[in-house]
Amino acid sequence: MDELTAAPAAFYRADAWSADDSLGMLMKRVMQSIALQADRRLAGHGLTHVQWVPLMKLKTGQCCTVASLARDLQTDAGAMTRSLDRLEAKGLVARVRSATDRRVVNLALTEEGDRLASLVLPVLAEVFNEHLDGFSHAEWQTLLDLLRRMARNGDAMRGAEGAGDAADAA
């Protein structure tokens, strides 16, 4: 059996479930801790998680439109609009209609938004490093490799679901 057709792992069983070993619970706990620590450090700059994440994504070029930001943050258009309304009211983000497609709304950091977004990555680096206290460089690289593999597995499952949806539509 090759890697693509191998049977799924059988590490978890319903009859031997333990919340202490739940991958989802552990990952959620780590993510909540990271967000909480970053929020605490960025609160002095008037930024909440809902605000600093979009600023960082715009600053790093991961997203540049309302639609791509909503998709990346896995939120609906209404929630994204409300969040952007707050960022725009604070003078951190500007919406700019695309010159080539009026349906597309591009996002740009204002000068103040860019200044605040520049504070986010150093804070995240500090918070991540504190969460990795005691890890060796090799362990950190292994963790990244394992998480990337899990992300690829999730992407493959979503792709297979999408292929099934397309087949159903045909």
N, C-alpha and C positions, 0 to 999 in steps of 0.2 A: 504494500500500500504506500503510495506516495503521500507527501505532506498535505496535499489538497484533498485527498479522498480518505485520509485517516479518520477513524472514529473519534468523536469528541472525547475529551478527557472525562474521567469519571472520578474526580477527586472528591466531589460532594455527593452525599446521599441524603435523601429526605429523612431516613430513619436514624441518621447519626448527625443531625444538624446541630451546630454550635455557633451561636452569635459571636462568640469570641474569635472564631476562625472564619467568619463571613468576610469574603473578599470585598463585597459591596459596603458592608458596615465599616470595615477598616479604612477603605479608600475614602468613604464619606467623612469619617472622623478626621482623617488627615487633612482633607480639603477644607473642612469647617475650621480646623485649627489654623491653617494657613490664611484663610480669608479673615478670620477674627484678628490674628496678629497684624496682618497688613492693614485692616480697618483701623485698629488702634493707633498704628503709626501714621496713618494718613488723615486721621480725624482732625488733627491740628491744622491741616490745610483745607479743611471743609469738604473732604471727599469721603464718600461712602463706597462700599463695594459696588453698588449699582452704578456709581459714577466713575470710579477709577478704572474699572475693567474696560468700558468702552473707550476711555481716553487712551489707555495703554494699547488697545487694539488698533486705534487710529494712528497713534504715534509710531508703532512698529510696522504699519502698513499691512496688517493682517486683514483689515476690512476698510472699505472706503465708501460704502453705500449703506443706506438704511436697511435695505433687504439683506445684504451680506452680513451686517452686524447682527440683525435679528436671527438669522440662520445660525451664525457662529455661536451666539449666546443661547441658542435654543429657546427663544422666546417668541411670542406672537407680535405681530406688527403693532397692535394697540399698546402693549406694554413698552415696546421699544420707542414708540412715538412719545409716550409720557415721559420716559427716561430722558430722551433727547430734548424734550421741551424744557425740562429742568436744567440740563446742561447748557442749553441755548440761553435760558433766562439768566444763568450765572455768567454768561459771556465766555463759555469755554469751547463751544462748538458752533459752527455755522452750517446751515443746509444750503446747498447750491444745486439747482436743477441742472441736469445734464444738457449740454447744448445740442447733443445729437439724438437724445431720446428723453422727451419731457416726462416720461413715466419714472425715470431713474432720478433718485435724489442722492447726490454725492454729499459726503460729510467732510468738513475740514476743521482742524483745530484752529482756534483763534490764538493770538500770541499768548494770552494768559492760559488757555487750554494746553498749549504746547509746553509752557513753563511747568504747569502742574503735572502733566503727563511725564515729564522728564524726572519727576520725583518717584514715580511708581516703580520703575525697574530696579533702582538701587534698594528700595524697601523690599521688593519681592526677593531679590538676591539674598539679602540679609535674613529674611524669614525662612527661605528655603534652606539656607546654610544652617540655620539654627535647628531646623527639623531633621537635618542630616547629620547632626552632631554624633560623633562616634563611628560614622561610616568611613571606610577607606575609599580611596579614589576608585578602585576596582569594584567595590560594592555599589557605589553610586552609578558607575557605568552599567553594571549588571542590572540594577533596578531600572534604569532608563531603557535598556534593551528589552527587558521583560514587559514593561508598560507599553512600549512601542509595538511589541508583538501582540499584546492584548488588544491594542487599538486597531491594528490591522485585522485581527480576527473579528472585531466588532464591525469594522468597515465592510469586510467580506460578507458578514451576515446581512447587513443593510443592503448591500449590492444584490445578494441573492433574493432578498424580499422584494426589491425593486424590479428584478427580472421577472419574478412571479407575478407582480402587479401588471407588468407590461404584457406578459403572456395572457393574463386574465382579460385584459382590455382588448386583445386581438380577436 
